[in-house]
Amino acid sequence: MSKTDPTQDLTVRQAQAIVDDWIQTIGVRYFGELTNLAQLVEEVGEVARILSRTVGEQSTREGSTLGELSDELADVMFVTICLANQSGIDLSEALKRNLEKKTRRDLTRHRDNPKLQE
């Protein structure tokens, strides 16, 4: 597996390479895209479960435990990276383009939204 300096920030491009290396050496191969989609939905559901019980109105059943939000968000990222890798998507470039799109589209939209004013 690729070694990274734990004191250095991990770029999205590095994360994609590390996940690919992990899949090739430990994971054997990528799951199919539909299986990864199901995995992604499952992980997002786990994030929703934690948030609905920690900051939402939902209570936790007696004897039930919640996972760590940070770990579940990392699971979401891992599966998202898998889907990007197997689809040939450079997430660094995709995220840059997406932020540019949102900036053009929403330059004043949120600032002018009275629902967001305190």
C-alpha positions as CSV (number, residue, x, y, z in Angstrom):
1,M,0.0,0.0,0.0
2,S,1.2,3.5,-0.7
3,K,2.9,5.2,2.2
4,T,1.9,8.8,3.1
5,D,3.4,11.1,5.7
6,P,0.7,11.3,8.4
7,T,1.7,14.9,9.1
8,Q,0.8,15.9,5.6
9,D,-2.6,16.7,4.2
10,L,-3.9,14.1,1.8
11,T,-5.0,15.5,-1.6
12,V,-8.0,14.0,-3.4
13,R,-5.7,12.8,-6.1
14,Q,-3.5,11.0,-3.6
15,A,-6.6,9.5,-1.9
16,Q,-7.7,8.1,-5.3
17,A,-4.3,6.5,-5.8
18,I,-4.1,5.1,-2.3
19,V,-7.6,3.6,-2.6
20,D,-6.7,2.1,-6.0
21,D,-3.5,0.6,-4.5
22,W,-5.5,-0.8,-1.6
23,I,-8.1,-2.3,-3.9
24,Q,-5.4,-3.9,-6.1
25,T,-3.4,-5.3,-3.1
26,I,-5.9,-6.0,-0.4
27,G,-9.4,-5.8,-1.9
28,V,-8.5,-8.1,-4.8
29,R,-10.7,-6.1,-7.3
30,Y,-13.3,-3.4,-7.4
31,F,-16.9,-4.5,-6.8
32,G,-19.2,-3.8,-9.7
33,E,-20.6,-0.3,-10.0
34,L,-24.1,-1.3,-8.9
35,T,-22.6,-3.1,-5.8
36,N,-20.6,0.0,-5.0
37,L,-23.7,2.1,-5.4
38,A,-25.5,-0.1,-2.9
39,Q,-22.5,0.2,-0.6
40,L,-22.6,4.0,-0.9
41,V,-26.4,4.1,-0.1
42,E,-25.7,1.9,2.9
43,E,-22.9,4.1,4.2
44,V,-25.0,7.3,3.6
45,G,-27.8,5.6,5.6
46,E,-25.4,5.0,8.5
47,V,-24.4,8.7,8.4
48,A,-28.1,9.6,8.5
49,R,-28.8,7.2,11.4
50,I,-26.0,8.8,13.5
51,L,-27.1,12.4,12.7
52,S,-30.8,11.7,13.3
53,R,-30.0,10.4,16.7
54,T,-27.3,12.8,17.8
55,V,-28.6,16.2,16.5
56,G,-32.1,15.2,15.3
57,E,-35.2,14.2,17.2
58,Q,-34.7,10.4,16.8
59,S,-33.8,8.5,20.0
60,T,-31.5,5.5,20.2
61,R,-33.0,2.2,21.2
62,E,-31.7,0.7,24.5
63,G,-28.7,-1.5,23.8
64,S,-28.2,0.0,20.4
65,T,-24.9,1.6,19.6
66,L,-24.0,4.3,17.1
67,G,-20.9,4.3,14.9
68,E,-18.5,7.2,14.7
69,L,-19.7,9.9,12.3
70,S,-16.1,10.5,11.2
71,D,-15.7,6.8,10.3
72,E,-19.0,6.6,8.5
73,L,-18.1,9.8,6.4
74,A,-14.8,8.2,5.6
75,D,-16.7,5.1,4.4
76,V,-18.8,7.4,2.1
77,M,-15.6,8.9,0.7
78,F,-14.0,5.5,0.2
79,V,-16.9,4.1,-1.8
80,T,-17.2,7.4,-3.7
81,I,-13.5,7.2,-4.6
82,C,-14.0,3.6,-5.7
83,L,-16.8,4.6,-8.1
84,A,-14.7,7.5,-9.4
85,N,-11.7,5.3,-10.0
86,Q,-13.6,2.6,-11.8
87,S,-15.3,5.2,-13.9
88,G,-12.1,7.0,-14.8
89,I,-13.0,10.2,-13.1
90,D,-10.4,12.5,-11.6
91,L,-12.2,13.8,-8.5
92,S,-9.8,16.7,-8.1
93,E,-10.8,18.1,-11.5
94,A,-14.4,17.1,-11.1
95,L,-14.6,19.0,-7.8
96,K,-13.0,22.1,-9.2
97,R,-15.4,22.1,-12.1
98,N,-18.3,21.6,-9.8
99,L,-17.3,24.4,-7.5
100,E,-16.9,26.7,-10.5
101,K,-20.4,25.8,-11.7
102,K,-21.9,26.4,-8.2
103,T,-20.1,29.7,-7.9
104,R,-21.4,30.9,-11.3
105,R,-24.9,29.7,-10.6
106,D,-25.2,30.7,-7.0
107,L,-23.1,33.9,-6.8
108,T,-25.8,35.9,-5.1
109,R,-28.6,33.3,-4.7
110,H,-27.8,32.3,-1.1
111,R,-26.8,35.7,0.0
112,D,-30.1,37.1,-1.2
113,N,-32.2,34.3,0.2
114,P,-34.3,35.8,3.1
115,K,-34.7,32.3,4.5
116,L,-30.9,32.2,5.2
117,Q,-30.8,35.6,6.9
118,E,-30.8,35.6,10.7
